[in-house]
Amino acid sequence: MRIAIAGATGNIGTLTRTALEEAGHVVVPLSRSLGIDLTTGDGLDAALSGVDAVVDVTNSTATDPDEVVARFGAMTRNLLDAEARAGVPHHVLLSIAGVDRVTGNAHYAGKREQERLVRTGAVPWTIVPATQFHDFAAMVTSWTERDGAATIAPLLVQPIAPADVADVLAEVAVGEPEGDYRDVAGPEPQDLVDMARRTHQAQGRSVTLVPTWSGLFGAEMAGDVLLPRPEARIAPTTFEEWLTSQRAT
Ligand SMILES: NC(=O)c1ccc[n+]([C@@H]2O[C@H](COP(=O)([O-])OP(=O)(O)OC[C@H]3O[C@@H](n4cnc5c(N)ncnc54)[C@H](OP(=O)(O)O)[C@@H]3O)[C@@H](O)[C@H]2O)c1
């Protein structure tokens, strides 16, 4: 099959591309660095010609809620419009488990806007909600790390290996549209502060962690809200196994 990946050069996009190509599919990679900016949509019509499915794993780094919603909204609209013109029969969106249970987080507002546009759009779809990735803790502390200290919210998560997310997306992309997919999660719940400490230790780095609910993740994300629903699809790779694989690279 011929599968386009919007965000093909990113963390999940790169791994999804590998998974699809190893299974014998042809990947059409889309990203700004490859000449396609989804916020304008220029070049999309030609790129999507003959494509059997589109996997959207784009991201937005904006932190202002209106800006994130506008950016994710424009990218999703342009992508879906071009898919409809090209007759693409399946749009796959990577979302986040629990986006509908959290209010007040800018990134989550953007993801809800993506989901809304996909659900109400003309292209048959599958939305795959994944829990936080195994590299999430280190990413979060990197945002605030200064002079050997970083803030971090003490979130309860059930993280998943990026490669496991990619395998699920590659499988879903070559199947029929399913609408809302089950939550996809890793095998064990974890405390985000502990994940950050273990990641830094594995990297041989010393970072003082300051737990707080005053950063990008507020108290509305405390408790069980980020954990997967009971019917979730559980991926195999534990956080510890992933850490070990990172040490080896
Ligand atoms: N991190 C987590 O724990 C987690 C958990 C669940 C779900 N997710 C979701 O997973 C998705 C992917 O995350 P990721 O970490 O793989 O993202 P990432 O590494 O930041 O990659 C984002 C990709 O999007 C492309 N992109 C960004 N803006 C674009 C634009 N205007 N036009 C075309 N391409 C554009 C980037 O390439 P260029 O810069 O070259 O354009 C890159 O290929 C996100 O939507 C996130 O919400 C994340």
The ligand as a Gaussian input file, in Angstrom:
#p B3LYP/6-31G(d) Opt

LIG

0 1
 N        5.043000      12.842000      23.645000
 C        4.088000      12.068000      24.134000
 O        4.231000      11.505000      25.230000
 C        2.812000      11.848000      23.328000
 C        1.830000      10.946000      23.796000
 C        0.688000      10.707000      23.030000
 C        0.529000      11.366000      21.805000
 N        1.486000      12.256000      21.401000
 C        1.286000      12.943000      20.112000
 O        2.210000      12.410000      19.177000
 C        2.318000      13.338000      18.095000
 C        3.718000      13.237000      17.502000
 O        4.671000      13.513000      18.504000
 P        6.235000      13.446000      18.184000
 O        6.930000      13.498000      19.486000
 O        6.531000      12.321000      17.234000
 O        6.435000      14.856000      17.427000
 P        7.788000      15.472000      16.867000
 O        8.949000      14.576000      17.110000
 O        7.860000      16.872000      17.357000
 O        7.548000      15.487000      15.276000
 C        6.614000      16.337000      14.705000
 C        6.627000      16.158000      13.180000
 O        5.661000      17.078000      12.614000
 C        6.279000      17.795000      11.555000
 N        5.611000      19.094000      11.454000
 C        5.442000      20.029000      12.426000
 N        4.811000      21.115000      11.929000
 C        4.545000      20.834000      10.623000
 C        3.918000      21.550000       9.576000
 N        3.438000      22.800000       9.753000
 N        3.841000      20.969000       8.350000
 C        4.350000      19.732000       8.131000
 N        4.940000      18.996000       9.087000
 C        5.049000      19.547000      10.313000
 C        7.764000      17.881000      11.973000
 O        8.640000      18.079000      10.887000
 P        9.153000      19.560000      10.428000
 O        9.587000      20.276000      11.669000
 O       10.210000      19.278000       9.430000
 O        7.951000      20.195000       9.803000
 C        7.966000      16.457000      12.513000
 O        8.165000      15.568000      11.440000
 C        1.916000      14.708000      18.669000
 O        0.767000      15.183000      18.000000
 C        1.594000      14.430000      20.141000
 O        0.469000      15.142000      20.601000
 C        2.612000      12.509000      22.114000

